Amino acid sequence: MPDIKPMTLDERYDWIRDRMDFAIMASLLDEIRNAGFQKLIKRLSQLGIMIGADTGLTSAQAMETPRLGLTVVLPARPPLIWINVLKHANSEAKLADTAAHEAIHATSAELGRHDQLPELDDARRYNGEEICALVGANTILRDIDFPAITEIARNKKMLRDHKKILERLNCSKRFVSERETEGQSAARFLLHTSA
C-alpha cells in the first residue's frame, strides 16, 4: 500500500473549501427567522468568513463523524466554517448553535487569539479555545433570544468537561477565566455590541 502524504494546512483548507456548498448553506441559514441570528450571518459575510455545507461525505459518513462543524483559520486566507448539515436535519436550534460556535472560532485570528486554530495535540490551547467557543456561542444564543435551551445546557456540560481537562493539565483558574472572557468578547464583536 502506498504511503499517503499528510495534508498541509493549506491543502486541508483547499480540500474542505472544494467540498463545501455555499448556496445550500445560505438557504438553510436564511430559513432561520431570528433577527439576531440573521445579523450574525450578515456579520460573518462582512468579515469575509465563508460558511458552507459539507458535500464530501456520504450520508453514512456524515452521521458517523462526531463533528457538527469545523473551522479552519490560516494566515492570509478567509476563515472557513464547514457545517455537517445532515447532523442538523430538522433542528434550527442545533444549526444556530453550531454556526455560533464555529463563528467564535473564526474570529481567532481577527481578535488575536491564534493565527491558526490549535490542534488536539496541543491540549492546553485546544481546550482553552473550546472554552472560548462554548462561552461565546452561549452568549450569542442568549443575546439574540434564540430558543436553544437544550443546546445551551449541552454547551455548559461540555464547558465543565473542558475545564476538568485543563485542571488535570494544571492550568490556572485565571487561564480558564481569560478564555471565558475571550468568548464573551468574540460574541460581542460578532454581534457589534459594547461591553
Rosetta silent file (secondary structure, phi, psi, omega in degrees, C-alpha in Angstrom):
SEQUENCE: MPDIKPMTLDERYDWIRDRMDFAIMASLLDEIRNAGFQKLIKRLSQLGIMIGADTGLTSAQAMETPRLGLTVVLPARPPLIWINVLKHANSEAKLADTAAHEAIHATSAELGRHDQLPELDDARRYNGEEICALVGANTILRDIDFPAITEIARNKKMLRDHKKILERLNCSKRFVSERETEGQSAARFLLHTSA
SCORE:     score description
SCORE:     0.000 S_00000001
   1 L     0.000  130.381 -178.172    0.000    0.000    0.000 S_00000001
   2 L   -71.250  150.452  175.967    1.493    3.385   -0.957 S_00000001
   3 L   -68.431  136.268  176.133    2.196    5.969    1.718 S_00000001
   4 L   -98.363  120.477 -178.138   -0.431    8.681    1.824 S_00000001
   5 L   -69.198  127.425  177.110    1.178   12.063    2.237 S_00000001
   6 L   -63.841  146.009 -179.484   -0.401   14.008    5.109 S_00000001
   7 L   -76.634  140.388  168.614   -2.055   17.234    4.012 S_00000001
   8 L   -72.250  167.511  178.230   -0.530   20.566    4.888 S_00000001
   9 H   -63.630  -36.344  176.623   -2.943   23.041    6.461 S_00000001
  10 H   -63.559  -42.688  178.468   -3.166   24.899    3.133 S_00000001
  11 H   -65.226  -40.264  178.144   -4.031   21.636    1.343 S_00000001
  12 H   -63.424  -42.259  177.219   -6.581   20.784    4.018 S_00000001
  13 H   -56.696  -51.434 -178.711   -8.113   24.257    3.660 S_00000001
  14 H   -63.769  -39.621 -179.726   -8.439   23.813   -0.122 S_00000001
  15 H   -62.051  -44.117  179.253   -9.766   20.255    0.241 S_00000001
  16 H   -67.966  -47.598 -178.480  -12.501   21.418    2.628 S_00000001
  17 H   -58.120  -40.046 -179.104  -13.352   24.536    0.594 S_00000001
  18 H   -68.659  -15.450 -178.888  -13.698   22.474   -2.588 S_00000001
  19 L  -110.756   20.417  179.601  -16.236   20.215   -0.842 S_00000001
  20 E  -107.880  139.716  175.711  -18.424   22.986    0.560 S_00000001
  21 E  -109.155  107.488 -175.818  -21.739   24.084   -0.879 S_00000001
  22 H   -77.297  -31.902 -179.212  -22.234   27.747   -0.060 S_00000001
  23 H   -68.692  -45.373  178.329  -25.669   28.043   -1.746 S_00000001
  24 H   -60.870  -44.404 -178.656  -27.236   25.190    0.248 S_00000001
  25 H   -63.276  -44.264  179.781  -25.819   26.600    3.471 S_00000001
  26 H   -59.720  -41.036  179.275  -27.070   30.107    2.701 S_00000001
  27 H   -64.054  -44.784  179.038  -30.544   28.732    2.019 S_00000001
  28 H   -64.348  -41.924 -179.793  -30.618   26.768    5.294 S_00000001
  29 H   -68.087  -35.837  179.637  -29.349   29.719    7.304 S_00000001
  30 H   -65.142  -26.411 -179.894  -31.842   32.059    5.642 S_00000001
  31 L   -72.733  -15.106  178.893  -34.697   29.848    6.846 S_00000001
  32 L   -82.799  108.274 -170.738  -33.838   30.658   10.469 S_00000001
  33 L   -91.867   43.089  175.786  -36.119   33.599   11.142 S_00000001
  34 L  -105.303  122.677 -175.050  -34.419   35.060   14.199 S_00000001
  35 H   -59.426  -41.381  179.540  -33.340   38.668   13.590 S_00000001
  36 H   -65.228  -38.026  178.086  -30.273   38.394   15.814 S_00000001
  37 H   -65.910  -42.260  178.788  -29.155   35.217   14.079 S_00000001
  38 H   -63.691  -34.076  175.415  -29.538   36.860   10.676 S_00000001
  39 H   -63.886  -40.787  177.484  -27.443   39.779   11.964 S_00000001
  40 H   -60.872  -46.466 -178.641  -24.739   37.269   12.950 S_00000001
  41 H   -63.596  -40.147  177.436  -24.750   35.676    9.483 S_00000001
  42 H   -62.979  -40.554  179.896  -24.544   39.101    7.841 S_00000001
  43 H   -64.206  -39.937  176.989  -21.619   39.993   10.101 S_00000001
  44 H   -59.543  -42.184  178.572  -19.772   36.801    9.104 S_00000001
  45 H   -63.020  -44.002  179.418  -20.164   37.818    5.470 S_00000001
  46 H   -60.556  -33.477 -179.502  -18.898   41.349    6.208 S_00000001
  47 L   -84.030   -1.530  179.666  -15.836   39.845    7.880 S_00000001
  48 L    77.720   16.957  179.110  -15.154   37.612    4.853 S_00000001
  49 L   -83.784  121.394 -177.052  -15.849   34.432    6.837 S_00000001
  50 E   -92.103  134.268 -179.803  -17.075   31.731    4.467 S_00000001
  51 E  -129.332  124.867 -175.270  -19.698   29.282    5.703 S_00000001
  52 E  -143.221  163.569  178.665  -20.721   26.252    3.701 S_00000001
  53 E   -90.374  148.902  176.643  -22.362   22.859    3.854 S_00000001
  54 E   -67.991  138.115  171.707  -20.450   19.612    3.503 S_00000001
  55 L  -128.969    2.278 -174.336  -20.672   17.869    0.138 S_00000001
  56 L   -95.535  -14.984 -177.759  -17.745   15.463    0.521 S_00000001
  57 L  -100.489  144.278  171.853  -19.161   12.929    2.974 S_00000001
  58 L   -70.869  167.615  177.921  -21.665   10.197    2.219 S_00000001
  59 H   -57.328  -43.487 -179.567  -24.806   10.150    4.382 S_00000001
  60 H   -63.897  -43.836  179.387  -23.361    7.328    6.474 S_00000001
  61 H   -63.948  -41.353 -179.119  -20.045    9.145    6.956 S_00000001
  62 H   -61.409  -38.609 -179.129  -21.814   12.383    7.854 S_00000001
  63 H   -78.078  -28.941 -178.900  -23.818   10.661   10.560 S_00000001
  64 H   -76.691  -33.638 -177.444  -20.831    8.665   11.882 S_00000001
  65 L   -68.684  137.789  179.328  -18.478   11.608   12.320 S_00000001
  66 L   -72.638  -15.412 -175.219  -18.789   13.273   15.730 S_00000001
  67 L   -73.564  132.553  170.482  -18.245   16.701   14.191 S_00000001
  68 L   -91.558  -28.938 -179.834  -21.177   19.058   13.768 S_00000001
  69 E  -161.347  173.387 -178.605  -18.908   21.666   12.231 S_00000001
  70 E  -155.142  139.456  176.374  -15.300   22.633   11.677 S_00000001
  71 E  -121.219  136.002  176.444  -13.498   25.925   11.299 S_00000001
  72 E  -117.913  123.212  178.916  -10.191   26.412    9.500 S_00000001
  73 L  -122.553  121.507  177.595   -8.243   29.586   10.191 S_00000001
  74 L  -132.876  148.348  177.101   -4.990   30.241    8.346 S_00000001
  75 L   -57.526  140.246  174.669   -2.941   33.412    7.930 S_00000001
  76 L    64.460   17.130  176.238   -3.825   35.458    4.824 S_00000001
  77 L  -132.865  143.933  179.790   -6.863   33.267    3.973 S_00000001
  78 L   -65.993  138.203  178.149  -10.509   33.883    4.836 S_00000001
  79 L   -58.627  142.879  178.453  -11.733   31.682    7.680 S_00000001
  80 E  -111.976  131.409  171.109  -13.809   28.691    6.561 S_00000001
  81 E  -114.601  119.588  178.453  -16.751   27.323    8.518 S_00000001
  82 E  -105.769  131.314  179.348  -17.850   23.855    7.396 S_00000001
  83 E  -117.057  129.384  175.148  -21.205   22.559    8.659 S_00000001
  84 L   -81.294   86.824 -169.846  -22.187   18.881    8.668 S_00000001
  85 H   -64.219  -30.613 -178.507  -25.760   19.644    7.569 S_00000001
  86 H   -64.612  -26.574  178.406  -27.079   16.087    7.785 S_00000001
  87 H   -82.148    0.080 -179.708  -26.489   16.135   11.546 S_00000001
  88 H  -114.819    8.708 -176.106  -28.662   19.263   11.798 S_00000001
  89 L   -54.721  130.535  175.572  -31.760   17.975    9.986 S_00000001
  90 L    61.372   26.546  177.566  -34.956   19.420   11.452 S_00000001
  91 L  -140.242   90.760  177.056  -33.171   21.319   14.232 S_00000001
  92 H   -62.027  -36.689 -178.473  -32.817   25.056   13.775 S_00000001
  93 H   -64.414  -42.401  179.277  -31.521   25.357   17.338 S_00000001
  94 H   -65.589  -40.910  179.010  -28.705   22.866   16.726 S_00000001
  95 H   -65.251  -43.064  178.952  -27.774   24.603   13.463 S_00000001
  96 H   -63.104  -41.124  179.198  -27.807   28.031   15.127 S_00000001
  97 H   -64.028  -46.379  179.787  -25.650   26.726   17.975 S_00000001
  98 H   -62.594  -43.671  179.186  -23.117   25.136   15.611 S_00000001
  99 H   -61.253  -42.907  179.731  -22.965   28.288   13.480 S_00000001
 100 H   -65.556  -43.898  179.401  -22.425   30.447   16.576 S_00000001
 101 H   -59.645  -49.486 -178.954  -19.768   28.087   17.980 S_00000001
 102 H   -68.662  -31.346  177.249  -17.837   27.953   14.712 S_00000001
 103 H   -62.618  -40.158  177.049  -18.244   31.723   14.251 S_00000001
 104 H   -60.695  -47.779  177.035  -16.424   32.265   17.548 S_00000001
 105 H   -56.143  -39.211 -175.937  -13.566   30.030   16.320 S_00000001
 106 H   -65.898  -16.493  178.276  -13.498   32.010   13.058 S_00000001
 107 L   -86.792   -0.808 -169.793  -12.643   35.198   14.996 S_00000001
 108 L   -58.061  -42.080  179.069   -9.453   33.701   16.454 S_00000001
 109 L   -76.383  -44.556 -178.695   -7.022   35.457   14.093 S_00000001
 110 L   -56.546  -38.991 -177.228   -9.037   38.676   13.812 S_00000001
 111 L   -98.241    6.331  172.527   -9.115   39.046   17.602 S_00000001
 112 L    79.554   18.361  177.380   -5.529   37.874   18.152 S_00000001
 113 L   -78.950  -46.328 -177.648   -6.153   34.563   19.917 S_00000001
 114 L  -152.003  141.578  171.787   -4.480   32.306   17.320 S_00000001
 115 L   -71.032  -33.457  172.726   -3.072   32.664   13.782 S_00000001
 116 L  -143.985  150.904 -173.897   -4.465   29.183   13.174 S_00000001
 117 L   -67.413  141.698 -179.689   -6.652   27.112   15.440 S_00000001
 118 L   -68.493  147.371  178.315   -4.865   24.745   17.814 S_00000001
 119 L   -90.830  167.362 -179.026   -4.979   21.021   17.108 S_00000001
 120 L   -55.367  -32.849 -176.834   -5.907   18.295   19.598 S_00000001
 121 L   -71.758  -11.079  173.884   -2.257   17.516   20.326 S_00000001
 122 L  -103.744   72.507 -167.597   -1.874   20.995   21.856 S_00000001
 123 H   -57.042  -39.385 -177.916   -4.291   20.143   24.672 S_00000001
 124 H   -63.843  -52.936 -178.947   -3.906   23.347   26.675 S_00000001
 125 H   -68.875  -39.130 -179.201   -4.572   25.709   23.791 S_00000001
 126 H   -61.330  -51.070 -179.259   -7.163   23.406   22.144 S_00000001
 127 H   -67.339  -33.421  174.542   -9.288   23.091   25.281 S_00000001
 128 H   -62.801  -42.142  178.591   -8.869   26.786   26.005 S_00000001
 129 H   -67.955  -35.330  176.442  -10.189   27.643   22.545 S_00000001
 130 H   -65.052  -39.112  175.548  -13.114   25.251   23.031 S_00000001
 131 H   -60.226  -45.417  177.747  -13.993   27.053   26.274 S_00000001
 132 H   -56.144  -47.713 -177.005  -13.877   30.323   24.361 S_00000001
 133 H   -68.309  -39.103  179.959  -16.201   28.969   21.648 S_00000001
 134 H   -67.694  -44.791  177.505  -18.681   27.385   24.066 S_00000001
 135 H   -64.014  -43.382 -179.719  -18.970   30.527   26.199 S_00000001
 136 H   -63.290  -43.243  179.100  -19.191   32.664   23.061 S_00000001
 137 H   -62.686  -44.869  178.513  -21.883   30.502   21.473 S_00000001
 138 H   -63.676  -38.348  177.375  -23.988   30.569   24.636 S_00000001
 139 H   -61.568  -45.361  178.344  -23.529   34.335   24.884 S_00000001
 140 H   -60.886  -51.359 -176.573  -24.715   34.743   21.293 S_00000001
 141 H   -59.660  -40.343  177.964  -27.709   32.432   21.715 S_00000001
 142 H   -68.929  -44.446 -175.735  -28.813   34.222   24.901 S_00000001
 143 H   -65.590  -29.843 -179.847  -28.211   37.720   23.492 S_00000001
 144 L   -96.510    7.976  179.507  -30.288   37.049   20.369 S_00000001
 145 L    54.348   46.479  178.321  -33.036   35.309   22.392 S_00000001
 146 L   -86.095  130.866 -179.627  -32.698   32.105   20.409 S_00000001
 147 L   -74.649   82.299 -175.572  -34.814   29.246   21.797 S_00000001
 148 L  -131.914   50.329 -175.913  -31.928   26.820   22.273 S_00000001
 149 H   -58.372  -45.246 -179.510  -32.342   25.620   25.856 S_00000001
 150 H   -62.776  -43.972 -177.951  -31.069   22.110   25.099 S_00000001
 151 H   -66.877  -41.752  179.215  -28.027   23.395   23.195 S_00000001
 152 H   -63.312  -42.106  177.887  -27.121   25.936   25.889 S_00000001
 153 H   -64.055  -41.788  178.454  -27.341   23.215   28.555 S_00000001
 154 H   -63.380  -40.881  178.415  -25.202   20.863   26.438 S_00000001
 155 H   -62.181  -38.616  178.772  -22.629   23.625   25.957 S_00000001
 156 H   -64.168  -40.244  177.684  -22.479   24.172   29.719 S_00000001
 157 H   -64.229  -46.140  178.988  -21.804   20.461   30.263 S_00000001
 158 H   -62.638  -36.492  177.966  -19.085   20.461   27.596 S_00000001
 159 H   -60.110  -44.870  177.415  -17.627   23.586   29.190 S_00000001
 160 H   -61.631  -40.436  179.925  -17.300   21.749   32.509 S_00000001
 161 H   -62.246  -44.178  179.669  -15.618   18.827   30.719 S_00000001
 162 H   -66.749  -36.368  177.868  -13.021   21.105   29.071 S_00000001
 163 H   -64.428  -39.136  178.318  -12.365   22.841   32.396 S_00000001
 164 H   -63.345  -40.044  177.745  -11.706   19.463   34.044 S_00000001
 165 H   -61.466  -45.259 -179.218   -9.191   18.608   31.313 S_00000001
 166 H   -66.830  -33.394  176.167   -7.396   21.916   31.867 S_00000001
 167 H   -63.348  -42.014  177.874   -7.434   21.344   35.613 S_00000001
 168 H   -65.717  -26.232  177.953   -5.707   17.984   35.060 S_00000001
 169 L   -87.098    8.052  179.430   -3.150   19.838   32.909 S_00000001
 170 L    63.529   30.555  174.851   -2.500   22.160   35.868 S_00000001
 171 L   -77.304  145.177 -177.780   -3.855   25.226   34.091 S_00000001
 172 L   -75.998  159.554  174.720   -4.727   28.078   36.397 S_00000001
 173 H   -63.044  -31.505  178.611   -8.234   29.357   37.063 S_00000001
 174 H   -63.978  -42.186  177.543   -7.017   32.631   35.605 S_00000001
 175 H   -57.471  -46.223 -179.915   -6.192   30.900   32.287 S_00000001
 176 H   -64.521  -45.013  179.997   -9.738   29.474   32.158 S_00000001
 177 H   -60.215  -40.094  177.962  -11.277   32.818   33.137 S_00000001
 178 H   -63.707  -38.101  178.453   -9.336   34.576   30.377 S_00000001
 179 H   -67.235  -38.428  177.397  -10.670   32.080   27.796 S_00000001
 180 H   -63.486  -43.233  178.350  -14.227   32.693   29.027 S_00000001
 181 H   -62.773  -40.300  177.212  -13.701   36.447   28.727 S_00000001
 182 H   -61.602  -38.191  178.051  -12.355   35.966   25.195 S_00000001
 183 H   -63.797  -43.267  178.097  -15.523   34.052   24.287 S_00000001
 184 H   -65.117  -40.644  179.015  -17.733   36.850   25.582 S_00000001
 185 H   -65.252  -40.926  178.635  -15.628   39.446   23.745 S_00000001
 186 H   -64.151  -39.378  177.921  -15.808   37.460   20.493 S_00000001
 187 H   -62.823  -44.916  178.356  -19.598   37.225   20.831 S_00000001
 188 H   -62.290  -41.281  177.959  -19.857   40.995   21.341 S_00000001
 189 H   -58.601  -44.254 -178.657  -17.545   41.541   18.365 S_00000001
 190 H   -72.140  -30.312 -179.152  -19.767   39.380   16.162 S_00000001
 191 H   -97.180    0.900  178.806  -22.978   40.974   17.398 S_00000001
 192 L    57.380   42.060  177.111  -21.495   44.520   17.400 S_00000001
 193 L  -112.280  154.965 -179.052  -22.476   45.209   20.984 S_00000001
 194 L   -85.122  168.620 -175.593  -20.433   47.078   23.555 S_00000001
 195 L   -63.753    0.000    0.000  -19.006   45.599   26.775 S_00000001
